Amino acid sequence: MTSQVTIPTLAIALALNVGGALSYLVSPFEGAIVLISDQADVPPTTVAIKYNGWFGLWFLLLSTVGIYFFTN
């Protein structure tokens, strides 16, 4: 099938993979985050956003740069 999109299919696949990993990282409904919040006696949103938020932002930034250089 022909397409006018110039984005490589590998970049799209990697971006979807990174998005899935980030959704597990910052979701307050993920099992590991619920377990950690129970052990630390804090709400799951605190663990997901406050504790994992900066790591998630760095992961997103570095993954985006990595996908760009890996696919070009």
N, CA, C and O atoms as a Tripos MOL2 file, in Angstrom:
@<TRIPOS>MOLECULE
protein
  288   287    72     0     0
PROTEIN
NO_CHARGES

@<TRIPOS>ATOM
      1 N           0.8330   -1.1600    0.0000 N.3       1 MET1
      2 CA          0.0000    0.0000    0.0000 C.3       1 MET1
      3 C           0.8950    1.2460    0.0000 C.2       1 MET1
      4 O           1.8400    1.3260    0.7840 O.2       1 MET1
      5 N           0.6100    2.1950   -0.8530 N.am      2 THR2
      6 CA          1.4110    3.4100   -0.9060 C.3       2 THR2
      7 C           0.8780    4.4340    0.0910 C.2       2 THR2
      8 O          -0.3120    4.4720    0.4060 O.2       2 THR2
      9 N           1.7910    5.2530    0.5710 N.am      3 SER3
     10 CA          1.4250    6.2620    1.5530 C.3       3 SER3
     11 C           2.2480    7.5140    1.3190 C.2       3 SER3
     12 O           3.3780    7.4340    0.8380 O.2       3 SER3
     13 N           1.7020    8.6490    1.6480 N.am      4 GLN4
     14 CA          2.4090    9.9170    1.5170 C.3       4 GLN4
     15 C           3.1660   10.2880    2.7890 C.2       4 GLN4
     16 O           3.8500   11.3110    2.8190 O.2       4 GLN4
     17 N           3.0580    9.4830    3.8260 N.am      5 VAL5
     18 CA          3.7210    9.7650    5.0930 C.3       5 VAL5
     19 C           5.2090    9.4570    4.9630 C.2       5 VAL5
     20 O           5.5930    8.3960    4.4730 O.2       5 VAL5
     21 N           6.0370   10.3940    5.4070 N.am      6 THR6
     22 CA          7.4850   10.1940    5.3020 C.3       6 THR6
     23 C           8.1020    9.6830    6.5980 C.2       6 THR6
     24 O           9.3210    9.5370    6.6880 O.2       6 THR6
     25 N           7.2780    9.4130    7.5970 N.am      7 ILE7
     26 CA          7.7970    8.8720    8.8560 C.3       7 ILE7
     27 C           8.0630    7.3850    8.6710 C.2       7 ILE7
     28 O           7.1870    6.6520    8.2110 O.2       7 ILE7
     29 N           9.2830    6.9260    9.0290 N.am      8 PRO8
     30 CA          9.5660    5.4880    8.8870 C.3       8 PRO8
     31 C           8.6640    4.6440    9.7900 C.2       8 PRO8
     32 O           8.3300    5.0390   10.9070 O.2       8 PRO8
     33 N           8.2870    3.4950    9.2880 N.am      9 THR9
     34 CA          7.4210    2.6160   10.0750 C.3       9 THR9
     35 C           8.1040    2.1440   11.3580 C.2       9 THR9
     36 O           7.4330    1.9000   12.3600 O.2       9 THR9
     37 N           9.4290    2.0130   11.3350 N.am     10 LEU10
     38 CA         10.1590    1.6320   12.5470 C.3      10 LEU10
     39 C          10.0240    2.7100   13.6120 C.2      10 LEU10
     40 O           9.8910    2.3930   14.7940 O.2      10 LEU10
     41 N          10.0560    3.9720   13.2160 N.am     11 ALA11
     42 CA          9.8980    5.0650   14.1840 C.3      11 ALA11
     43 C           8.5100    5.0370   14.8090 C.2      11 ALA11
     44 O           8.3610    5.2830   16.0060 O.2      11 ALA11
     45 N           7.5060    4.7410   14.0160 N.am     12 ILE12
     46 CA          6.1450    4.6550   14.5490 C.3      12 ILE12
     47 C           6.0400    3.4950   15.5330 C.2      12 ILE12
     48 O           5.4320    3.6350   16.5940 O.2      12 ILE12
     49 N           6.6180    2.3700   15.1930 N.am     13 ALA13
     50 CA          6.5760    1.2070   16.0780 C.3      13 ALA13
     51 C           7.3110    1.4780   17.3910 C.2      13 ALA13
     52 O           6.8280    1.1110   18.4620 O.2      13 ALA13
     53 N           8.4670    2.1120   17.3080 N.am     14 LEU14
     54 CA          9.2150    2.4300   18.5260 C.3      14 LEU14
     55 C           8.4860    3.4580   19.3780 C.2      14 LEU14
     56 O           8.4960    3.3640   20.6050 O.2      14 LEU14
     57 N           7.8580    4.4300   18.7460 N.am     15 ALA15
     58 CA          7.1020    5.4340   19.5000 C.3      15 ALA15
     59 C           5.9140    4.8010   20.2240 C.2      15 ALA15
     60 O           5.6170    5.1660   21.3620 O.2      15 ALA15
     61 N           5.2400    3.8620   19.5770 N.am     16 LEU16
     62 CA          4.1470    3.1540   20.2370 C.3      16 LEU16
     63 C           4.6460    2.3190   21.4090 C.2      16 LEU16
     64 O           3.9750    2.2190   22.4360 O.2      16 LEU16
     65 N           5.8110    1.7270   21.2570 N.am     17 ASN17
     66 CA          6.4040    0.9390   22.3310 C.3      17 ASN17
     67 C           6.7760    1.8240   23.5180 C.2      17 ASN17
     68 O           6.5210    1.4610   24.6660 O.2      17 ASN17
     69 N           7.3720    2.9730   23.2500 N.am     18 VAL18
     70 CA          7.7300    3.9150   24.3100 C.3      18 VAL18
     71 C           6.4710    4.4270   24.9970 C.2      18 VAL18
     72 O           6.4470    4.5560   26.2210 O.2      18 VAL18
     73 N           5.4370    4.7170   24.2380 N.am     19 GLY19
     74 CA          4.1820    5.1650   24.8290 C.3      19 GLY19
     75 C           3.5670    4.1300   25.7460 C.2      19 GLY19
     76 O           3.0170    4.4720   26.7930 O.2      19 GLY19
     77 N           3.6560    2.8700   25.3630 N.am     20 GLY20
     78 CA          3.1590    1.8010   26.2300 C.3      20 GLY20
     79 C           3.9480    1.7010   27.5190 C.2      20 GLY20
     80 O           3.3750    1.5140   28.5920 O.2      20 GLY20
     81 N           5.2640    1.8250   27.4160 N.am     21 ALA21
     82 CA          6.0950    1.7760   28.6230 C.3      21 ALA21
     83 C           5.7980    2.9590   29.5400 C.2      21 ALA21
     84 O           5.7510    2.8070   30.7610 O.2      21 ALA21
     85 N           5.6000    4.1330   28.9520 N.am     22 LEU22
     86 CA          5.2850    5.3060   29.7630 C.3      22 LEU22
     87 C           3.9160    5.1920   30.4240 C.2      22 LEU22
     88 O           3.7200    5.6760   31.5390 O.2      22 LEU22
     89 N           2.9860    4.5650   29.7520 N.am     23 SER23
     90 CA          1.6650    4.4190   30.3630 C.3      23 SER23
     91 C           1.7260    3.5110   31.5850 C.2      23 SER23
     92 O           0.9930    3.7340   32.5490 O.2      23 SER23
     93 N           2.5740    2.5040   31.5690 N.am     24 TYR24
     94 CA          2.7570    1.6690   32.7580 C.3      24 TYR24
     95 C           3.5030    2.4230   33.8450 C.2      24 TYR24
     96 O           3.2730    2.2010   35.0340 O.2      24 TYR24
     97 N           4.4020    3.3190   33.4340 N.am     25 LEU25
     98 CA          5.2360    4.0300   34.3950 C.3      25 LEU25
     99 C           4.4380    5.0360   35.2120 C.2      25 LEU25
    100 O           4.6890    5.1800   36.4090 O.2      25 LEU25
    101 N           3.4970    5.7280   34.6130 N.am     26 VAL26
    102 CA          2.8010    6.8070   35.3160 C.3      26 VAL26
    103 C           1.3220    6.5070   35.5640 C.2      26 VAL26
    104 O           0.5770    7.4060   35.9530 O.2      26 VAL26
    105 N           0.8900    5.2950   35.3550 N.am     27 SER27
    106 CA         -0.5050    4.9460   35.6130 C.3      27 SER27
    107 C          -0.6850    4.5690   37.0820 C.2      27 SER27
    108 O           0.0110    3.6850   37.5820 O.2      27 SER27
    109 N          -1.6060    5.2250   37.7730 N.am     28 PRO28
    110 CA         -1.8260    4.8590   39.1700 C.3      28 PRO28
    111 C          -2.5750    3.5350   39.3350 C.2      28 PRO28
    112 O          -2.7690    3.0830   40.4630 O.2      28 PRO28
    113 N          -2.9920    2.9150   38.2530 N.am     29 PHE29
    114 CA         -3.7310    1.6570   38.3130 C.3      29 PHE29
    115 C          -2.8480    0.4480   38.0090 C.2      29 PHE29
    116 O          -3.3400   -0.6800   38.0170 O.2      29 PHE29
    117 N          -1.5820    0.6510   37.7470 N.am     30 GLU30
    118 CA         -0.6570   -0.4390   37.4250 C.3      30 GLU30
    119 C          -0.3190   -1.1940   38.7120 C.2      30 GLU30
    120 O          -0.1900   -0.5930   39.7790 O.2      30 GLU30
    121 N          -0.1820   -2.4900   38.6000 N.am     31 GLY31
    122 CA         -0.0250   -3.3350   39.7850 C.3      31 GLY31
    123 C           1.1760   -3.0150   40.6500 C.2      31 GLY31
    124 O           1.0590   -2.9740   41.8740 O.2      31 GLY31
    125 N           2.3310   -2.7860   40.0390 N.am     32 ALA32
    126 CA          3.5350   -2.5030   40.8230 C.3      32 ALA32
    127 C           3.4110   -1.1690   41.5630 C.2      32 ALA32
    128 O           3.8840   -1.0380   42.6920 O.2      32 ALA32
    129 N           2.7920   -0.2060   40.9420 N.am     33 ILE33
    130 CA          2.6320    1.1030   41.5870 C.3      33 ILE33
    131 C           1.6670    0.9920   42.7590 C.2      33 ILE33
    132 O           1.8850    1.6110   43.8000 O.2      33 ILE33
    133 N           0.6120    0.2170   42.6010 N.am     34 VAL34
    134 CA         -0.3220    0.0050   43.7100 C.3      34 VAL34
    135 C           0.3790   -0.7150   44.8560 C.2      34 VAL34
    136 O           0.1610   -0.3800   46.0200 O.2      34 VAL34
    137 N           1.2050   -1.6850   44.5440 N.am     35 LEU35
    138 CA          1.9420   -2.4120   45.5720 C.3      35 LEU35
    139 C           2.9250   -1.5020   46.3010 C.2      35 LEU35
    140 O           3.0110   -1.5360   47.5280 O.2      35 LEU35
    141 N           3.6650   -0.6890   45.5530 N.am     36 ILE36
    142 CA          4.6190    0.2410   46.1660 C.3      36 ILE36
    143 C           3.8890    1.2680   47.0290 C.2      36 ILE36
    144 O           4.3420    1.5950   48.1250 O.2      36 ILE36
    145 N           2.7690    1.7700   46.5390 N.am     37 SER37
    146 CA          2.0270    2.7610   47.3230 C.3      37 SER37
    147 C           1.4730    2.1500   48.6010 C.2      37 SER37
    148 O           1.3910    2.8230   49.6290 O.2      37 SER37
    149 N           1.0940    0.8870   48.5430 N.am     38 ASP38
    150 CA          0.6040    0.2180   49.7450 C.3      38 ASP38
    151 C           1.7360    0.0330   50.7560 C.2      38 ASP38
    152 O           1.5420    0.2370   51.9540 O.2      38 ASP38
    153 N           2.9050   -0.3490   50.2750 N.am     39 GLN39
    154 CA          4.0470   -0.5460   51.1660 C.3      39 GLN39
    155 C           4.5450    0.7750   51.7600 C.2      39 GLN39
    156 O           4.9510    0.8230   52.9210 O.2      39 GLN39
    157 N           4.5110    1.8570   50.9520 N.am     40 ALA40
    158 CA          4.9860    3.1580   51.4260 C.3      40 ALA40
    159 C           3.8990    3.9500   52.1360 C.2      40 ALA40
    160 O           4.1760    5.0130   52.6900 O.2      40 ALA40
    161 N           2.6750    3.4560   52.1290 N.am     41 ASP41
    162 CA          1.5230    4.1000   52.7610 C.3      41 ASP41
    163 C           1.2810    5.5080   52.2000 C.2      41 ASP41
    164 O           1.0650    6.4640   52.9440 O.2      41 ASP41
    165 N           1.3230    5.6020   50.8830 N.am     42 VAL42
    166 CA          1.0120    6.8390   50.1670 C.3      42 VAL42
    167 C           0.0140    6.5020   49.0620 C.2      42 VAL42
    168 O          -0.0890    5.3420   48.6620 O.2      42 VAL42
    169 N          -0.7200    7.4920   48.5620 N.am     43 PRO43
    170 CA         -1.6640    7.2090   47.4770 C.3      43 PRO43
    171 C          -0.9480    6.7950   46.1810 C.2      43 PRO43
    172 O           0.1800    7.2250   45.9390 O.2      43 PRO43
    173 N          -1.5840    5.9770   45.3600 N.am     44 PRO44
    174 CA         -0.9570    5.5570   44.1000 C.3      44 PRO44
    175 C          -0.6440    6.7210   43.1630 C.2      44 PRO44
    176 O           0.3280    6.6610   42.4100 O.2      44 PRO44
    177 N          -1.4560    7.7790   43.2000 N.am     45 THR45
    178 CA         -1.1610    8.9270   42.3300 C.3      45 THR45
    179 C           0.1250    9.6180   42.7490 C.2      45 THR45
    180 O           0.8290   10.1690   41.9020 O.2      45 THR45
    181 N           0.4460    9.6020   44.0290 N.am     46 THR46
    182 CA          1.7070   10.1940   44.4900 C.3      46 THR46
    183 C           2.8900    9.4150   43.9460 C.2      46 THR46
    184 O           3.8740   10.0030   43.4970 O.2      46 THR46
    185 N           2.7990    8.1020   43.9860 N.am     47 VAL47
    186 CA          3.8900    7.2800   43.4540 C.3      47 VAL47
    187 C           4.0150    7.4610   41.9570 C.2      47 VAL47
    188 O           5.1200    7.5990   41.4330 O.2      47 VAL47
    189 N           2.8840    7.4610   41.2660 N.am     48 ALA48
    190 CA          2.9110    7.5230   39.8090 C.3      48 ALA48
    191 C           3.4010    8.8710   39.3010 C.2      48 ALA48
    192 O           4.2350    8.9190   38.3970 O.2      48 ALA48
    193 N           2.9030    9.9570   39.8600 N.am     49 ILE49
    194 CA          3.2270   11.2770   39.3360 C.3      49 ILE49
    195 C           4.4510   11.8780   40.0160 C.2      49 ILE49
    196 O           5.3780   12.3210   39.3370 O.2      49 ILE49
    197 N           4.4680   11.9000   41.3350 N.am     50 LYS50
    198 CA          5.5570   12.5660   42.0480 C.3      50 LYS50
    199 C           6.8670   11.7850   41.9650 C.2      50 LYS50
    200 O           7.9180   12.3650   41.6920 O.2      50 LYS50
    201 N           6.8100   10.4930   42.1960 N.am     51 TYR51
    202 CA          8.0410    9.7050   42.2300 C.3      51 TYR51
    203 C           8.5140    9.3060   40.8330 C.2      51 TYR51
    204 O           9.7110    9.3370   40.5490 O.2      51 TYR51
    205 N           7.5820    8.9340   39.9680 N.am     52 ASN52
    206 CA          7.9570    8.4780   38.6270 C.3      52 ASN52
    207 C           7.8630    9.5700   37.5700 C.2      52 ASN52
    208 O           8.2710    9.3480   36.4300 O.2      52 ASN52
    209 N           7.3480   10.7260   37.9090 N.am     53 GLY53
    210 CA          7.1160   11.7770   36.9280 C.3      53 GLY53
    211 C           8.3750   12.2760   36.2400 C.2      53 GLY53
    212 O           8.4330   12.3310   35.0120 O.2      53 GLY53
    213 N           9.3890   12.6420   37.0280 N.am     54 TRP54
    214 CA         10.6260   13.1500   36.4200 C.3      54 TRP54
    215 C          11.3330   12.0650   35.6180 C.2      54 TRP54
    216 O          11.8760   12.3380   34.5480 O.2      54 TRP54
    217 N          11.3320   10.8470   36.1250 N.am     55 PHE55
    218 CA         11.9310    9.7540   35.3580 C.3      55 PHE55
    219 C          11.1770    9.5520   34.0500 C.2      55 PHE55
    220 O          11.7890    9.3010   33.0120 O.2      55 PHE55
    221 N           9.8590    9.6610   34.0930 N.am     56 GLY56
    222 CA          9.0490    9.5190   32.8920 C.3      56 GLY56
    223 C           9.3470   10.5960   31.8670 C.2      56 GLY56
    224 O           9.4240   10.3160   30.6700 O.2      56 GLY56
    225 N           9.5180   11.8370   32.3340 N.am     57 LEU57
    226 CA          9.8550   12.9260   31.4080 C.3      57 LEU57
    227 C          11.2220   12.7110   30.7560 C.2      57 LEU57
    228 O          11.3800   12.8990   29.5500 O.2      57 LEU57
    229 N          12.1930   12.3190   31.5550 N.am     58 TRP58
    230 CA         13.5300   12.0470   30.9910 C.3      58 TRP58
    231 C          13.4920   10.8570   30.0370 C.2      58 TRP58
    232 O          14.1390   10.8690   28.9900 O.2      58 TRP58
    233 N          12.7330    9.8390   30.4070 N.am     59 PHE59
    234 CA         12.5990    8.6750   29.5430 C.3      59 PHE59
    235 C          11.9760    9.0550   28.2090 C.2      59 PHE59
    236 O          12.4180    8.5940   27.1560 O.2      59 PHE59
    237 N          10.9470    9.8960   28.2550 N.am     60 LEU60
    238 CA         10.3010   10.3590   27.0270 C.3      60 LEU60
    239 C          11.2630   11.1700   26.1710 C.2      60 LEU60
    240 O          11.3430   10.9610   24.9600 O.2      60 LEU60
    241 N          11.9910   12.0910   26.7850 N.am     61 LEU61
    242 CA         12.9310   12.9270   26.0470 C.3      61 LEU61
    243 C          14.0380   12.0990   25.4040 C.2      61 LEU61
    244 O          14.3100   12.2350   24.2110 O.2      61 LEU61
    245 N          14.6660   11.2520   26.1870 N.am     62 LEU62
    246 CA         15.7710   10.4430   25.6550 C.3      62 LEU62
    247 C          15.2860    9.4170   24.6400 C.2      62 LEU62
    248 O          15.9930    9.1180   23.6780 O.2      62 LEU62
    249 N          14.1120    8.8860   24.8390 N.am     63 SER63
    250 CA         13.5610    7.9290   23.8740 C.3      63 SER63
    251 C          13.2500    8.6090   22.5510 C.2      63 SER63
    252 O          13.4920    8.0420   21.4850 O.2      63 SER63
    253 N          12.7100    9.8280   22.6150 N.am     64 THR64
    254 CA         12.4170   10.5640   21.3900 C.3      64 THR64
    255 C          13.6960   10.8710   20.6150 C.2      64 THR64
    256 O          13.7410   10.7090   19.3950 O.2      64 THR64
    257 N          14.7210   11.3080   21.3160 N.am     65 VAL65
    258 CA         16.0110   11.5750   20.6650 C.3      65 VAL65
    259 C          16.5950   10.2780   20.1160 C.2      65 VAL65
    260 O          17.1100   10.2500   18.9990 O.2      65 VAL65
    261 N          16.5160    9.2160   20.8920 N.am     66 GLY66
    262 CA         17.0360    7.9270   20.4290 C.3      66 GLY66
    263 C          16.3060    7.4070   19.2030 C.2      66 GLY66
    264 O          16.9410    6.8930   18.2810 O.2      66 GLY66
    265 N          14.9980    7.5280   19.1730 N.am     67 ILE67
    266 CA         14.2230    7.0880   18.0060 C.3      67 ILE67
    267 C          14.6030    7.9140   16.7910 C.2      67 ILE67
    268 O          14.7470    7.3770   15.6930 O.2      67 ILE67
    269 N          14.7670    9.2180   16.9800 N.am     68 TYR68
    270 CA         15.1320   10.0850   15.8540 C.3      68 TYR68
    271 C          16.4820    9.6760   15.2610 C.2      68 TYR68
    272 O          16.6080    9.5390   14.0440 O.2      68 TYR68
    273 N          17.4880    9.4810   16.1150 N.am     69 PHE69
    274 CA         18.8130    9.1390   15.5940 C.3      69 PHE69
    275 C          18.9000    7.7010   15.1120 C.2      69 PHE69
    276 O          19.6840    7.3880   14.2150 O.2      69 PHE69
    277 N          18.0880    6.8170   15.7090 N.am     70 PHE70
    278 CA         18.1230    5.4160   15.3010 C.3      70 PHE70
    279 C          17.4730    5.1920   13.9370 C.2      70 PHE70
    280 O          17.8810    4.3100   13.1820 O.2      70 PHE70
    281 N          16.4690    5.9920   13.6340 N.am     71 THR71
    282 CA         15.7370    5.7680   12.3870 C.3      71 THR71
    283 C          16.1790    6.6810   11.2510 C.2      71 THR71
    284 O          15.7220    6.5110   10.1210 O.2      71 THR71
    285 N          17.0450    7.6320   11.5170 N.am     72 ASN72
    286 CA         17.5430    8.5040   10.4270 C.3      72 ASN72
    287 C          18.9780    8.2280   10.0990 C.2      72 ASN72
    288 O          19.5430    8.8690    9.2130 O.2      72 ASN72
@<TRIPOS>BOND
     1     1     2 1
     2     2     3 1
     3     3     4 2
     4     3     5 am
     5     5     6 1
     6     6     7 1
     7     7     8 2
     8     7     9 am
     9     9    10 1
    10    10    11 1
    11    11    12 2
    12    11    13 am
    13    13    14 1
    14    14    15 1
    15    15    16 2
    16    15    17 am
    17    17    18 1
    18    18    19 1
    19    19    20 2
    20    19    21 am
    21    21    22 1
    22    22    23 1
    23    23    24 2
    24    23    25 am
    25    25    26 1
    26    26    27 1
    27    27    28 2
    28    27    29 am
    29    29    30 1
    30    30    31 1
    31    31    32 2
    32    31    33 am
    33    33    34 1
    34    34    35 1
    35    35    36 2
    36    35    37 am
    37    37    38 1
    38    38    39 1
    39    39    40 2
    40    39    41 am
    41    41    42 1
    42    42    43 1
    43    43    44 2
    44    43    45 am
    45    45    46 1
    46    46    47 1
    47    47    48 2
    48    47    49 am
    49    49    50 1
    50    50    51 1
    51    51    52 2
    52    51    53 am
    53    53    54 1
    54    54    55 1
    55    55    56 2
    56    55    57 am
    57    57    58 1
    58    58    59 1
    59    59    60 2
    60    59    61 am
    61    61    62 1
    62    62    63 1
    63    63    64 2
    64    63    65 am
    65    65    66 1
    66    66    67 1
    67    67    68 2
    68    67    69 am
    69    69    70 1
    70    70    71 1
    71    71    72 2
    72    71    73 am
    73    73    74 1
    74    74    75 1
    75    75    76 2
    76    75    77 am
    77    77    78 1
    78    78    79 1
    79    79    80 2
    80    79    81 am
    81    81    82 1
    82    82    83 1
    83    83    84 2
    84    83    85 am
    85    85    86 1
    86    86    87 1
    87    87    88 2
    88    87    89 am
    89    89    90 1
    90    90    91 1
    91    91    92 2
    92    91    93 am
    93    93    94 1
    94    94    95 1
    95    95    96 2
    96    95    97 am
    97    97    98 1
    98    98    99 1
    99    99   100 2
   100    99   101 am
   101   101   102 1
   102   102   103 1
   103   103   104 2
   104   103   105 am
   105   105   106 1
   106   106   107 1
   107   107   108 2
   108   107   109 am
   109   109   110 1
   110   110   111 1
   111   111   112 2
   112   111   113 am
   113   113   114 1
   114   114   115 1
   115   115   116 2
   116   115   117 am
   117   117   118 1
   118   118   119 1
   119   119   120 2
   120   119   121 am
   121   121   122 1
   122   122   123 1
   123   123   124 2
   124   123   125 am
   125   125   126 1
   126   126   127 1
   127   127   128 2
   128   127   129 am
   129   129   130 1
   130   130   131 1
   131   131   132 2
   132   131   133 am
   133   133   134 1
   134   134   135 1
   135   135   136 2
   136   135   137 am
   137   137   138 1
   138   138   139 1
   139   139   140 2
   140   139   141 am
   141   141   142 1
   142   142   143 1
   143   143   144 2
   144   143   145 am
   145   145   146 1
   146   146   147 1
   147   147   148 2
   148   147   149 am
   149   149   150 1
   150   150   151 1
   151   151   152 2
   152   151   153 am
   153   153   154 1
   154   154   155 1
   155   155   156 2
   156   155   157 am
   157   157   158 1
   158   158   159 1
   159   159   160 2
   160   159   161 am
   161   161   162 1
   162   162   163 1
   163   163   164 2
   164   163   165 am
   165   165   166 1
   166   166   167 1
   167   167   168 2
   168   167   169 am
   169   169   170 1
   170   170   171 1
   171   171   172 2
   172   171   173 am
   173   173   174 1
   174   174   175 1
   175   175   176 2
   176   175   177 am
   177   177   178 1
   178   178   179 1
   179   179   180 2
   180   179   181 am
   181   181   182 1
   182   182   183 1
   183   183   184 2
   184   183   185 am
   185   185   186 1
   186   186   187 1
   187   187   188 2
   188   187   189 am
   189   189   190 1
   190   190   191 1
   191   191   192 2
   192   191   193 am
   193   193   194 1
   194   194   195 1
   195   195   196 2
   196   195   197 am
   197   197   198 1
   198   198   199 1
   199   199   200 2
   200   199   201 am
   201   201   202 1
   202   202   203 1
   203   203   204 2
   204   203   205 am
   205   205   206 1
   206   206   207 1
   207   207   208 2
   208   207   209 am
   209   209   210 1
   210   210   211 1
   211   211   212 2
   212   211   213 am
   213   213   214 1
   214   214   215 1
   215   215   216 2
   216   215   217 am
   217   217   218 1
   218   218   219 1
   219   219   220 2
   220   219   221 am
   221   221   222 1
   222   222   223 1
   223   223   224 2
   224   223   225 am
   225   225   226 1
   226   226   227 1
   227   227   228 2
   228   227   229 am
   229   229   230 1
   230   230   231 1
   231   231   232 2
   232   231   233 am
   233   233   234 1
   234   234   235 1
   235   235   236 2
   236   235   237 am
   237   237   238 1
   238   238   239 1
   239   239   240 2
   240   239   241 am
   241   241   242 1
   242   242   243 1
   243   243   244 2
   244   243   245 am
   245   245   246 1
   246   246   247 1
   247   247   248 2
   248   247   249 am
   249   249   250 1
   250   250   251 1
   251   251   252 2
   252   251   253 am
   253   253   254 1
   254   254   255 1
   255   255   256 2
   256   255   257 am
   257   257   258 1
   258   258   259 1
   259   259   260 2
   260   259   261 am
   261   261   262 1
   262   262   263 1
   263   263   264 2
   264   263   265 am
   265   265   266 1
   266   266   267 1
   267   267   268 2
   268   267   269 am
   269   269   270 1
   270   270   271 1
   271   271   272 2
   272   271   273 am
   273   273   274 1
   274   274   275 1
   275   275   276 2
   276   275   277 am
   277   277   278 1
   278   278   279 1
   279   279   280 2
   280   279   281 am
   281   281   282 1
   282   282   283 1
   283   283   284 2
   284   283   285 am
   285   285   286 1
   286   286   287 1
   287   287   288 2
@<TRIPOS>SUBSTRUCTURE
     1 MET1         2 RESIDUE 1 A MET
     2 THR2         6 RESIDUE 1 A THR
     3 SER3        10 RESIDUE 1 A SER
     4 GLN4        14 RESIDUE 1 A GLN
     5 VAL5        18 RESIDUE 1 A VAL
     6 THR6        22 RESIDUE 1 A THR
     7 ILE7        26 RESIDUE 1 A ILE
     8 PRO8        30 RESIDUE 1 A PRO
     9 THR9        34 RESIDUE 1 A THR
    10 LEU10       38 RESIDUE 1 A LEU
    11 ALA11       42 RESIDUE 1 A ALA
    12 ILE12       46 RESIDUE 1 A ILE
    13 ALA13       50 RESIDUE 1 A ALA
    14 LEU14       54 RESIDUE 1 A LEU
    15 ALA15       58 RESIDUE 1 A ALA
    16 LEU16       62 RESIDUE 1 A LEU
    17 ASN17       66 RESIDUE 1 A ASN
    18 VAL18       70 RESIDUE 1 A VAL
    19 GLY19       74 RESIDUE 1 A GLY
    20 GLY20       78 RESIDUE 1 A GLY
    21 ALA21       82 RESIDUE 1 A ALA
    22 LEU22       86 RESIDUE 1 A LEU
    23 SER23       90 RESIDUE 1 A SER
    24 TYR24       94 RESIDUE 1 A TYR
    25 LEU25       98 RESIDUE 1 A LEU
    26 VAL26      102 RESIDUE 1 A VAL
    27 SER27      106 RESIDUE 1 A SER
    28 PRO28      110 RESIDUE 1 A PRO
    29 PHE29      114 RESIDUE 1 A PHE
    30 GLU30      118 RESIDUE 1 A GLU
    31 GLY31      122 RESIDUE 1 A GLY
    32 ALA32      126 RESIDUE 1 A ALA
    33 ILE33      130 RESIDUE 1 A ILE
    34 VAL34      134 RESIDUE 1 A VAL
    35 LEU35      138 RESIDUE 1 A LEU
    36 ILE36      142 RESIDUE 1 A ILE
    37 SER37      146 RESIDUE 1 A SER
    38 ASP38      150 RESIDUE 1 A ASP
    39 GLN39      154 RESIDUE 1 A GLN
    40 ALA40      158 RESIDUE 1 A ALA
    41 ASP41      162 RESIDUE 1 A ASP
    42 VAL42      166 RESIDUE 1 A VAL
    43 PRO43      170 RESIDUE 1 A PRO
    44 PRO44      174 RESIDUE 1 A PRO
    45 THR45      178 RESIDUE 1 A THR
    46 THR46      182 RESIDUE 1 A THR
    47 VAL47      186 RESIDUE 1 A VAL
    48 ALA48      190 RESIDUE 1 A ALA
    49 ILE49      194 RESIDUE 1 A ILE
    50 LYS50      198 RESIDUE 1 A LYS
    51 TYR51      202 RESIDUE 1 A TYR
    52 ASN52      206 RESIDUE 1 A ASN
    53 GLY53      210 RESIDUE 1 A GLY
    54 TRP54      214 RESIDUE 1 A TRP
    55 PHE55      218 RESIDUE 1 A PHE
    56 GLY56      222 RESIDUE 1 A GLY
    57 LEU57      226 RESIDUE 1 A LEU
    58 TRP58      230 RESIDUE 1 A TRP
    59 PHE59      234 RESIDUE 1 A PHE
    60 LEU60      238 RESIDUE 1 A LEU
    61 LEU61      242 RESIDUE 1 A LEU
    62 LEU62      246 RESIDUE 1 A LEU
    63 SER63      250 RESIDUE 1 A SER
    64 THR64      254 RESIDUE 1 A THR
    65 VAL65      258 RESIDUE 1 A VAL
    66 GLY66      262 RESIDUE 1 A GLY
    67 ILE67      266 RESIDUE 1 A ILE
    68 TYR68      270 RESIDUE 1 A TYR
    69 PHE69      274 RESIDUE 1 A PHE
    70 PHE70      278 RESIDUE 1 A PHE
    71 THR71      282 RESIDUE 1 A THR
    72 ASN72      286 RESIDUE 1 A ASN
